[in-house]
Amino acid sequence: MKDPACKTLPTWLRENLGRECLGVLTGTDTRALAGAVHTLELYAGERDPAVLVAFRVLVEAMQPSARELAYHAIAHVMDWDDRFWVWESAGLPALDRMRICKHSPEGRR
């Protein structure tokens, strides 16, 4: 059985956003991000809109400066192109700051 995405996410984020990207996380942010990733795994297999509500609640529990990590985590669980529509479908507002992931289609150009 492969590791859950919440276990592999920190390494994935560091590879895509840089070694220091997790420095913004508080203990609450870390737990909320792990929960959000679990809801994404559930949503990827069962496209129930109620799961997106849970994702939104968990992301909103994070401080605004850490929410970008949840946005990028969508690609870790699903695909790069899923980030925008999942974020929007969850009812989350656009982020003020957005880094480009190194391995994303935008980052490979």
C-alpha distances in whole Angstrom, upper triangle without the diagonal:
4,7,9,12,14,13,13,16,19,19,19,22,23,23,24,27,28,27,29,28,26,30,31,28,29,27,28,27,24,23,24,22,19,20,21,17,16,19,18,15,16,19,17,16,20,23,24,27,27,23,25,28,25,24,28,29,26,27,31,30,29,33,34,33,30,29,29,25,24,26,24,20,21,21,17,16,18,21,24,26,25,26,29,29,26,28,31,30,29,33,32,35,35,34,37,36,33,32,31,27,28,25,26,29,32,31,31,34
4,6,9,11,10,10,13,16,15,15,18,20,19,21,23,24,24,26,24,23,26,28,25,27,25,26,24,21,21,22,19,16,18,18,15,14,17,16,13,15,18,16,16,19,22,24,26,26,22,24,26,24,22,26,27,24,25,28,28,27,30,31,30,26,26,25,22,21,22,21,17,18,17,14,13,15,18,21,23,22,23,26,27,24,26,29,28,27,30,30,32,32,31,34,32,30,28,27,24,24,22,23,25,28,27,27,31
4,6,8,6,7,10,12,12,13,16,17,17,19,21,22,21,23,21,20,23,24,22,23,21,22,21,17,17,18,16,13,15,16,13,12,15,15,12,15,17,16,16,19,22,23,25,25,21,22,25,22,20,24,24,21,22,26,25,24,26,28,27,23,23,23,19,18,20,19,15,16,16,13,12,15,18,20,23,21,21,25,26,23,24,28,27,25,29,28,30,30,29,32,30,27,26,25,22,23,21,22,25,27,26,27,30
4,5,6,7,9,12,13,12,15,17,17,18,20,21,21,22,20,18,22,22,20,21,19,19,18,15,14,15,13,10,11,12,9,8,11,11,9,11,14,13,14,16,19,20,22,21,17,19,21,18,16,20,21,18,18,22,21,21,24,25,25,21,20,20,17,15,18,16,13,14,14,11,9,13,16,18,21,19,19,22,23,20,21,24,23,22,25,24,27,27,26,29,28,25,24,24,21,22,20,21,24,26,25,26,30
4,5,5,6,9,10,9,11,14,15,15,17,18,18,20,17,16,19,20,17,19,18,18,16,13,13,14,11,8,10,10,7,7,10,9,8,11,13,12,14,16,18,19,20,20,16,17,19,17,15,18,19,16,16,20,19,18,21,22,21,18,17,17,13,12,14,12,9,10,11,7,7,10,13,15,18,16,15,19,20,17,18,21,21,19,23,21,24,24,23,26,24,22,21,20,17,19,17,18,21,23,22,23,26
4,6,5,8,10,10,11,13,15,15,16,18,17,18,16,13,17,17,14,16,14,14,13,10,10,11,8,5,8,9,6,7,10,10,9,12,14,14,16,18,19,20,21,20,17,17,19,16,14,17,17,14,14,18,17,15,18,20,19,15,15,16,12,11,14,13,9,11,13,10,9,13,16,17,20,18,17,20,21,18,18,22,21,19,22,21,23,23,22,24,23,21,20,21,18,20,19,19,23,24,23,25,28
4,6,7,8,10,11,13,14,16,17,17,16,17,16,14,17,18,15,17,15,16,15,11,12,13,11,8,11,12,10,10,14,14,12,15,18,17,19,21,23,24,25,24,20,21,23,20,17,20,21,17,18,21,20,18,21,22,21,18,18,18,14,14,17,15,12,14,15,11,12,15,18,19,22,21,20,23,24,21,21,25,25,23,26,24,27,26,25,27,25,23,22,22,19,20,19,20,24,25,24,25,29
4,6,6,6,9,10,11,13,14,15,14,16,15,13,17,18,16,18,18,19,16,13,14,15,12,10,13,14,10,12,15,14,13,16,18,17,18,21,23,24,25,25,21,21,24,21,18,21,22,19,18,22,21,19,22,23,21,18,18,17,13,14,16,13,10,13,13,9,10,14,15,16,20,19,18,21,23,20,21,24,25,23,26,24,26,26,24,26,24,21,20,19,16,17,16,17,21,22,21,22,25
4,6,5,6,9,10,10,12,13,13,14,12,10,14,15,13,16,16,16,14,11,12,13,9,9,12,11,8,11,14,12,12,16,17,16,18,21,21,23,23,23,19,19,21,19,16,18,19,16,15,19,18,16,18,19,18,14,14,13,10,10,12,10,7,10,10,7,9,12,14,14,18,16,15,18,20,18,18,21,22,20,23,21,23,22,20,22,20,18,16,16,13,15,14,15,19,20,18,20,23
4,5,5,6,9,10,10,11,10,11,9,7,11,12,11,14,14,15,13,10,12,13,10,10,14,13,11,14,17,16,16,19,20,20,22,24,25,26,26,26,22,22,24,21,18,20,21,17,16,19,19,16,17,18,16,13,14,13,10,11,14,11,9,13,13,10,13,16,17,17,20,19,17,21,23,20,20,23,25,23,25,22,24,23,20,22,20,18,16,16,14,15,15,16,20,21,19,21,24
4,5,5,6,9,10,10,9,11,10,10,13,15,14,17,17,19,16,14,16,17,14,13,17,17,14,16,19,18,17,21,22,21,23,26,27,28,29,29,25,24,26,24,21,23,24,21,20,23,22,19,21,21,19,16,17,16,12,14,16,13,11,15,14,11,13,16,17,17,20,20,19,22,24,22,22,26,27,25,27,25,26,25,23,24,21,19,17,16,13,13,13,15,19,20,17,19,22
4,5,5,6,9,10,10,12,11,11,15,16,15,18,19,20,17,15,17,17,13,13,16,15,13,15,18,15,15,19,20,18,21,24,24,26,26,27,23,22,25,23,19,21,23,20,18,22,22,19,21,21,19,16,16,14,11,12,13,10,9,12,10,7,11,13,13,13,17,17,15,19,21,19,19,23,24,23,25,23,24,23,20,22,19,17,14,14,10,11,10,12,15,17,14,16,19
4,5,5,6,7,8,10,7,8,11,13,12,16,17,18,14,13,16,16,12,13,16,15,12,16,18,16,17,20,20,19,22,24,24,26,26,26,23,21,23,22,18,20,21,18,16,19,19,16,17,17,15,12,13,11,8,10,11,8,8,11,10,8,12,14,14,13,17,16,14,17,20,18,17,21,23,21,23,20,21,20,17,19,16,13,11,11,8,10,10,12,15,16,14,16,19
4,5,5,5,5,7,6,7,10,13,13,16,18,19,16,14,17,18,15,15,19,18,16,19,21,19,20,24,24,23,26,28,28,30,30,30,26,25,27,25,22,23,24,21,19,22,22,19,19,19,16,14,15,13,10,13,14,11,11,15,14,12,15,18,17,16,20,20,18,21,23,22,21,24,26,25,27,24,24,22,20,21,17,15,12,12,10,10,11,13,17,17,14,16,19
4,6,6,7,10,10,11,14,16,17,20,21,23,20,18,21,21,17,18,21,20,17,20,22,20,20,24,24,23,25,28,28,30,30,31,28,26,29,27,23,25,27,24,22,25,25,22,22,22,19,17,18,15,13,15,15,12,12,15,13,11,15,17,16,15,18,19,18,20,23,22,22,25,27,26,28,25,26,24,21,22,19,16,13,12,8,7,8,11,15,15,12,13,17
4,6,9,11,9,11,14,16,16,20,22,22,19,18,21,20,16,18,20,19,16,20,21,19,20,23,23,21,24,27,26,29,28,29,26,24,26,25,22,23,25,22,20,23,23,20,21,20,17,15,15,12,11,13,13,9,10,13,11,10,14,15,14,12,15,16,14,17,20,19,19,22,24,23,25,22,23,20,18,19,16,13,10,8,5,5,6,8,12,12,9,11,14
4,7,8,6,9,12,12,14,18,20,21,17,16,20,19,16,17,20,19,17,21,22,20,21,25,24,23,26,29,28,30,29,30,26,24,26,25,22,22,24,21,19,21,22,18,18,17,14,13,14,10,9,12,12,9,11,14,13,12,16,17,16,14,17,18,15,17,21,20,19,22,24,23,24,21,21,19,16,16,13,10,7,7,6,7,9,10,14,13,10,13,16
4,6,6,9,10,12,14,18,20,21,18,17,21,21,18,19,22,21,19,23,25,23,24,27,27,26,29,31,31,33,32,33,29,28,29,28,24,25,27,24,21,24,24,20,20,19,16,14,16,13,12,15,16,13,14,17,16,15,19,21,19,17,21,22,19,21,25,24,22,25,28,27,28,24,24,22,19,19,15,13,10,11,9,9,11,13,17,16,13,15,18
4,6,8,9,12,13,16,18,20,18,16,20,20,17,18,22,21,20,23,25,24,24,28,28,27,30,33,33,34,34,34,30,29,30,29,25,26,27,24,22,24,24,20,20,20,17,15,17,15,13,16,18,15,16,19,18,17,20,22,22,20,24,24,22,24,27,26,24,28,30,28,30,26,26,24,21,21,18,16,13,14,12,12,14,17,20,19,16,18,21
4,6,6,8,10,14,16,18,15,15,18,19,16,18,21,21,20,23,25,24,25,28,29,28,31,33,33,34,33,33,30,28,29,28,24,25,26,22,20,22,21,18,17,17,14,12,15,14,12,16,17,15,16,20,19,18,21,24,23,21,25,25,22,24,27,26,24,27,29,27,28,25,25,23,19,19,16,15,13,15,14,14,17,18,22,21,18,20,23
4,6,7,9,12,15,16,13,12,16,16,13,15,19,18,17,20,22,21,22,25,25,25,28,30,30,31,30,30,26,25,26,24,21,21,22,19,17,19,18,15,14,14,11,9,12,10,8,12,13,12,13,16,16,15,18,20,20,18,21,21,18,20,23,22,20,23,25,24,25,21,21,19,16,16,13,12,10,12,11,13,15,16,19,18,16,19,21
4,5,6,9,11,13,10,9,13,13,11,13,16,16,15,18,20,19,21,24,24,24,27,29,29,29,29,28,25,24,24,22,19,20,20,17,15,17,16,13,13,14,11,8,11,11,8,11,14,12,12,16,17,15,18,20,21,20,23,22,19,21,24,22,20,23,25,23,24,21,21,20,17,18,15,15,13,15,14,15,17,18,22,21,19,22,25
4,6,8,11,13,11,11,14,15,14,15,19,18,18,21,23,23,24,27,27,28,31,32,32,32,31,31,28,26,27,25,22,22,22,19,17,18,17,14,13,14,11,9,13,13,11,14,16,16,16,19,20,19,22,24,24,23,26,25,22,24,27,25,23,26,28,26,26,23,23,22,18,18,16,16,15,17,17,18,20,21,25,24,22,25,27
4,7,10,11,9,10,13,13,12,15,17,17,17,20,22,21,24,26,26,27,30,31,30,31,29,28,26,24,24,22,20,19,19,16,14,15,14,10,9,10,7,6,10,10,10,12,15,15,15,18,20,19,21,24,24,23,25,24,21,22,25,23,20,23,25,23,23,20,20,19,15,15,13,14,14,17,17,19,21,21,25,23,22,25,27
4,7,8,5,6,9,10,9,12,14,14,15,18,19,19,21,23,24,25,28,29,28,28,27,26,23,22,22,20,17,17,17,14,12,14,12,8,8,10,9,6,9,11,9,11,14,14,14,17,19,18,20,22,23,22,25,23,20,22,24,22,20,23,24,22,22,19,20,20,16,17,16,16,16,19,18,20,22,22,26,25,23,26,29
4,5,5,6,9,10,10,12,14,15,16,18,20,21,23,24,25,27,29,30,30,29,28,27,24,23,22,20,18,18,17,14,13,14,11,8,8,12,11,9,12,14,13,14,17,18,17,20,22,21,22,25,26,26,28,26,23,25,27,24,22,25,26,23,23,20,21,22,19,19,18,19,20,22,22,24,26,26,29,29,27,30,33
4,5,5,6,9,10,11,13,14,16,17,19,20,22,23,24,26,28,29,29,28,28,26,23,23,22,19,18,18,17,13,14,14,11,10,11,14,14,11,14,16,14,15,18,19,17,20,23,21,22,25,27,27,29,27,24,26,28,25,23,26,27,23,24,22,23,24,21,22,22,22,22,25,24,26,27,27,31,31,29,32,35
4,5,5,6,8,10,11,12,14,15,17,18,20,21,22,24,26,27,27,26,25,23,20,20,19,16,15,15,13,10,11,11,8,7,9,12,13,11,12,15,14,13,17,18,17,19,22,21,21,24,26,26,28,25,23,24,25,22,20,23,24,20,21,19,20,22,19,21,21,21,22,25,24,26,27,27,31,30,29,32,35
4,6,5,6,9,10,10,12,14,15,16,18,20,20,22,25,25,25,24,23,22,19,18,18,15,13,13,12,9,8,10,7,5,7,10,10,7,9,11,10,10,13,15,13,16,19,18,18,21,23,22,24,22,19,21,22,20,17,20,21,18,19,16,18,19,16,18,17,18,18,21,20,23,24,24,27,26,26,29,31
4,6,5,6,9,10,11,13,14,15,17,19,20,21,23,24,25,24,24,22,19,19,19,16,14,15,14,11,11,13,10,8,10,13,13,9,11,13,10,10,14,14,12,15,18,16,17,20,22,22,24,22,19,22,23,20,19,22,23,20,21,19,20,21,19,20,19,19,19,21,20,22,23,23,26,26,25,28,31
4,5,5,6,9,10,11,12,14,16,17,18,20,22,22,23,22,22,20,17,17,17,14,13,14,13,9,10,12,9,9,12,15,15,12,12,15,13,12,15,16,14,16,19,17,17,20,22,23,25,23,20,23,24,20,19,22,22,19,21,19,21,22,20,22,22,21,22,24,22,25,25,25,29,29,28,30,33
4,5,5,6,9,10,11,12,14,15,16,18,20,21,21,20,19,17,14,14,14,11,9,10,9,5,7,9,6,6,10,12,13,10,10,13,11,9,13,14,12,14,17,16,16,18,21,21,23,20,18,20,20,17,15,19,19,15,17,15,17,19,17,20,20,19,20,22,21,24,24,24,27,27,27,29,32
4,5,5,6,9,10,10,12,14,15,16,19,20,20,20,19,18,15,14,14,12,9,11,11,7,7,10,9,8,11,12,13,9,8,10,8,6,10,11,9,11,14,12,13,15,17,18,20,17,15,17,18,15,14,17,18,15,17,15,17,18,16,18,18,17,17,19,18,20,21,20,23,24,23,26,28
4,5,5,6,9,10,11,13,14,15,17,18,19,19,19,18,14,15,16,12,10,13,13,9,10,13,12,11,14,16,16,13,12,14,11,9,13,13,10,12,14,12,12,15,18,19,21,18,17,19,20,17,16,20,20,17,19,18,20,21,19,22,21,20,20,21,19,22,21,21,25,25,25,27,30
4,5,5,6,9,10,11,12,14,16,16,17,16,16,15,11,12,12,9,8,11,10,7,9,12,10,11,15,16,17,14,13,15,13,10,13,14,11,12,15,14,13,15,18,20,21,18,17,19,19,16,15,18,18,15,17,16,19,21,20,23,22,21,22,23,22,24,24,23,26,27,27,29,32
4,5,5,6,9,10,10,12,15,15,15,15,14,13,10,9,10,8,5,8,9,6,7,10,10,10,14,15,16,12,10,12,10,7,10,11,9,9,13,12,11,13,16,17,18,15,13,15,16,12,12,15,14,11,14,13,16,17,17,20,20,18,19,20,19,22,21,20,23,24,24,26,29
4,5,5,6,9,10,10,13,14,15,15,15,15,11,11,13,11,8,11,12,9,10,13,13,13,16,17,17,14,12,13,10,8,10,10,7,7,10,9,7,10,13,15,17,14,12,15,16,12,13,16,16,13,17,15,18,19,18,21,20,19,19,19,17,20,19,18,21,22,22,24,27
4,5,5,6,9,10,11,12,14,14,15,14,10,11,13,10,9,12,13,10,12,15,15,15,19,20,21,17,15,17,14,11,14,14,10,11,13,11,9,12,15,17,19,16,15,18,18,14,15,18,17,15,18,17,21,22,21,25,24,22,23,23,21,23,22,21,24,26,26,27,30
4,5,5,6,9,10,10,11,11,11,10,6,8,9,7,6,10,11,9,11,14,14,15,19,19,21,17,15,16,15,11,13,14,11,10,13,13,10,12,15,17,18,14,14,16,15,12,13,15,14,11,15,15,18,20,20,24,23,22,23,23,22,24,23,22,24,26,26,28,31
4,5,5,6,9,10,10,11,11,12,8,8,11,9,7,11,13,11,11,15,16,16,19,19,20,17,14,15,13,10,11,12,9,7,10,9,7,8,11,13,14,11,11,13,13,9,11,14,12,11,15,14,18,18,19,22,22,20,21,20,19,21,20,18,21,22,23,25,27
4,5,5,7,9,10,12,13,14,10,11,14,12,11,14,16,14,15,18,19,19,22,23,23,20,18,18,16,13,14,14,11,9,11,10,6,8,12,15,16,13,13,16,16,12,14,17,16,14,18,18,21,22,22,26,25,23,23,23,20,22,21,20,22,24,24,25,28
4,6,5,6,8,9,11,11,7,10,12,11,10,14,15,14,15,18,19,20,23,24,25,22,19,20,18,15,16,17,14,12,14,13,10,11,14,17,18,15,15,18,16,13,15,18,15,14,18,18,22,23,24,27,27,25,26,26,24,26,24,23,25,27,27,29,31
4,5,5,5,6,8,9,6,7,11,10,9,12,14,14,15,18,19,20,23,23,24,21,19,19,18,14,14,16,13,10,13,13,10,9,13,15,15,12,13,15,13,10,12,14,12,11,15,16,19,21,22,25,25,23,24,24,22,25,23,21,23,25,26,27,30
4,6,6,9,11,13,10,10,14,14,12,15,18,17,17,20,21,22,25,24,25,22,20,19,18,15,15,15,13,10,11,11,8,7,10,13,13,10,12,15,13,10,13,16,13,13,17,18,21,22,22,26,26,23,24,23,21,23,21,19,21,23,24,25,27
4,6,9,12,13,11,13,16,15,14,18,20,19,20,23,24,24,28,28,29,26,23,23,21,18,18,19,16,13,14,14,11,10,13,17,17,14,16,18,16,14,17,19,16,16,20,21,24,25,26,30,29,27,28,26,24,26,24,22,24,26,27,28,31
4,6,9,10,9,11,14,13,13,16,18,18,19,22,23,24,28,28,29,26,23,24,23,19,19,20,18,15,17,17,13,12,15,19,18,15,17,18,16,13,16,18,15,15,18,20,23,25,26,30,30,28,29,28,26,29,27,25,26,28,30,31,33
4,6,9,8,9,12,13,12,15,17,18,18,21,22,23,27,26,28,25,22,22,22,18,18,19,17,14,16,17,14,12,15,17,16,13,15,16,13,11,14,15,11,12,15,17,21,22,24,28,28,26,27,27,25,28,26,24,25,27,28,29,31
4,5,6,7,9,11,11,13,15,16,18,19,21,23,26,26,28,25,22,23,23,19,19,21,19,16,18,19,16,15,18,20,19,15,17,17,14,12,14,15,11,11,14,17,20,22,24,28,29,27,29,29,28,30,29,26,27,29,31,32,34
4,5,5,7,9,10,11,13,15,16,17,19,21,24,23,26,24,20,21,21,18,17,20,18,15,18,20,17,16,18,20,18,15,15,15,12,10,12,12,8,8,11,14,17,19,21,25,26,25,27,27,27,30,28,26,27,28,30,32,33
4,5,5,7,9,10,11,13,14,15,17,19,23,23,25,23,20,22,21,18,18,21,19,16,20,21,18,17,20,22,21,17,17,18,15,12,14,14,11,9,12,14,18,20,22,26,27,26,28,29,28,31,30,28,29,30,32,34,36
4,5,5,6,9,10,11,12,14,16,17,21,21,23,21,18,19,19,15,15,18,15,13,17,17,14,14,17,19,19,15,15,16,14,11,12,14,11,9,12,14,17,20,21,24,25,24,26,26,25,28,27,25,27,28,29,31,33
4,5,5,6,9,10,10,12,14,16,19,18,21,18,15,16,16,13,13,15,14,12,15,16,14,14,16,17,17,13,12,13,11,8,9,10,7,5,8,10,14,16,17,21,22,21,23,23,23,26,25,23,25,25,27,29,31
4,5,5,6,9,10,11,13,15,18,18,20,19,15,18,18,14,15,18,16,15,18,19,17,17,20,21,20,16,15,16,14,11,11,11,9,6,8,10,13,16,18,21,23,22,25,26,25,29,28,26,28,28,29,32,34
4,5,5,6,9,10,11,13,16,17,20,17,15,17,17,13,14,17,15,14,18,18,16,17,20,21,21,17,16,17,16,12,12,14,12,9,11,12,15,18,19,22,23,23,25,26,25,28,28,26,28,29,29,32,34
4,6,5,6,9,10,11,15,15,17,14,11,13,13,9,11,13,11,10,14,15,13,14,16,17,18,14,13,14,13,10,9,11,10,7,10,9,13,15,16,19,20,19,21,22,21,24,24,22,24,25,26,28,30
4,5,5,6,9,10,13,13,15,14,10,13,13,10,11,14,13,12,16,17,16,16,18,19,18,15,13,13,13,10,8,10,9,6,7,6,10,13,13,17,18,18,20,22,22,25,25,23,25,25,26,29,31
4,6,5,6,9,12,13,16,14,12,15,15,12,13,17,15,15,19,19,18,19,21,22,22,19,17,17,17,14,12,13,13,9,10,9,13,15,16,19,20,20,23,24,24,28,28,26,28,28,29,32,34
4,5,5,7,11,12,14,12,10,13,12,9,12,15,13,13,17,17,16,18,20,21,21,18,16,17,17,14,12,15,15,11,12,11,14,16,16,18,19,19,21,23,22,25,25,24,27,27,27,30,32
4,5,5,8,9,11,9,6,9,9,7,9,12,11,12,15,16,15,17,18,18,19,16,14,14,15,12,10,13,13,10,11,8,11,13,12,15,15,15,17,19,19,23,23,21,24,24,24,27,29
4,5,7,8,11,10,8,11,12,10,12,15,15,15,19,19,19,20,22,21,22,19,16,16,17,15,12,13,14,11,11,8,10,13,12,14,16,17,19,22,22,25,26,24,27,26,27,30,32
4,7,9,12,10,9,13,13,11,14,16,16,17,20,20,20,22,24,23,24,22,19,19,20,17,15,17,18,14,14,12,14,16,15,17,18,19,21,23,23,27,27,26,29,28,28,32,34
4,6,8,6,6,10,10,9,12,14,14,15,18,18,19,21,22,22,23,21,18,18,20,17,15,17,18,15,15,12,14,15,13,15,15,16,18,20,20,23,25,24,27,26,26,29,31
4,6,6,7,10,11,11,13,15,16,18,20,21,21,23,24,23,24,23,19,20,21,19,16,18,20,17,17,13,14,14,12,13,13,15,17,20,20,24,25,24,27,26,26,29,31
4,5,5,8,10,11,12,14,15,17,19,20,21,23,23,21,22,21,17,17,19,18,14,16,18,16,15,11,11,11,8,9,10,12,14,17,19,22,24,22,25,23,23,27,28
4,6,7,9,11,12,13,15,17,19,19,21,23,23,21,22,21,17,18,20,19,16,18,21,18,18,14,13,13,9,9,8,10,12,15,16,19,22,21,23,22,21,25,26
4,5,6,8,9,11,12,14,16,16,18,20,20,19,21,19,16,17,19,17,14,17,19,17,17,14,14,13,10,11,10,11,12,15,15,18,20,19,22,21,20,24,26
4,5,5,7,9,10,12,14,15,16,17,18,17,18,16,13,13,16,14,11,14,16,13,14,10,11,10,8,10,10,10,12,14,15,18,19,18,21,20,20,23,25
4,5,5,6,9,10,12,13,15,16,16,14,15,14,11,12,15,13,11,13,16,14,15,11,11,10,7,9,8,7,8,10,11,15,16,15,17,16,16,19,21
4,5,5,6,9,10,11,13,14,15,13,16,14,11,13,16,14,12,15,17,15,17,13,14,13,11,13,11,9,10,11,10,14,15,14,17,17,16,19,21
4,5,5,7,9,10,11,12,13,13,15,13,9,12,13,11,9,13,14,12,14,11,13,12,11,14,13,11,12,14,13,16,16,15,18,18,18,21,23
4,5,6,8,10,11,11,11,10,11,10,6,8,10,9,7,10,12,11,12,10,11,10,9,12,11,9,10,11,11,15,15,13,15,15,16,19,20
4,5,6,7,9,10,10,8,11,10,7,10,12,11,10,13,15,14,16,14,15,13,11,14,12,9,9,9,8,11,11,10,13,13,13,15,18
4,5,5,7,8,9,9,12,10,8,11,13,11,11,14,15,14,16,14,16,15,14,17,15,13,13,13,11,13,13,12,15,16,16,18,21
4,5,5,6,7,7,9,7,5,9,10,8,8,12,12,12,14,13,15,15,14,18,17,14,14,14,12,15,14,12,14,16,16,18,21
4,5,5,4,5,7,7,6,10,11,10,11,14,15,15,18,16,18,17,16,19,17,14,14,12,10,12,10,9,11,13,13,15,18
4,6,7,8,11,10,10,13,15,13,14,17,18,17,20,18,20,19,18,21,19,16,15,14,11,13,11,10,13,15,15,16,19
4,7,9,12,10,10,14,14,11,13,17,16,16,19,18,20,20,20,23,21,19,18,17,15,16,14,13,16,18,18,19,22
4,7,9,7,8,12,12,10,12,15,14,15,18,18,20,19,20,23,22,19,19,17,15,17,14,13,14,17,18,18,21
4,5,5,7,10,11,10,13,15,15,16,19,18,20,19,19,22,20,17,17,15,13,14,12,9,11,13,14,15,17
4,5,6,9,10,11,12,14,15,16,19,17,18,17,16,19,18,14,14,11,10,12,9,6,8,10,11,12,14
4,6,7,8,9,11,12,13,15,17,17,17,16,16,19,18,15,15,13,12,15,13,9,9,11,13,14,15
4,6,6,6,8,10,10,12,14,14,16,15,16,19,18,16,16,15,14,17,15,12,12,14,16,17,19
4,6,6,6,9,10,11,13,11,13,12,12,15,15,12,13,12,12,15,14,11,12,13,15,17,18
4,6,5,6,8,10,11,10,11,9,11,14,14,12,14,13,14,17,16,13,14,13,16,18,19
4,5,5,6,8,10,10,12,11,13,17,17,15,17,17,17,20,19,16,16,17,19,21,22
4,5,5,6,9,9,12,12,14,17,18,16,18,17,17,20,19,16,17,18,20,22,24
4,6,5,7,6,8,8,10,14,14,13,16,16,16,20,19,17,18,18,20,22,24
4,5,5,6,7,8,11,14,16,15,18,18,19,23,22,19,20,19,22,24,25
4,5,8,10,12,14,18,19,18,21,21,21,25,24,21,22,22,24,26,27
4,6,9,11,13,17,19,18,20,21,21,25,24,22,23,23,25,27,29
4,7,9,12,15,18,18,21,22,23,26,26,23,24,24,26,29,30
4,7,9,12,14,14,17,19,20,24,24,21,23,22,24,27,28
4,6,9,12,13,16,18,20,23,24,21,23,21,23,26,27
4,7,9,9,13,15,17,21,22,19,20,18,20,23,23
4,6,7,10,13,15,18,20,18,19,17,18,22,22
4,7,10,13,16,19,21,19,21,18,19,23,23
4,7,10,13,16,18,17,18,16,16,20,20
4,7,9,12,15,13,15,12,12,16,17
4,6,9,12,11,13,10,10,13,14
4,6,9,7,9,7,6,10,11
4,6,5,8,8,6,9,11
4,6,8,8,5,7,10
4,7,8,6,6,10
4,5,5,6,9
4,6,5,7
4,6,6
4,6
4
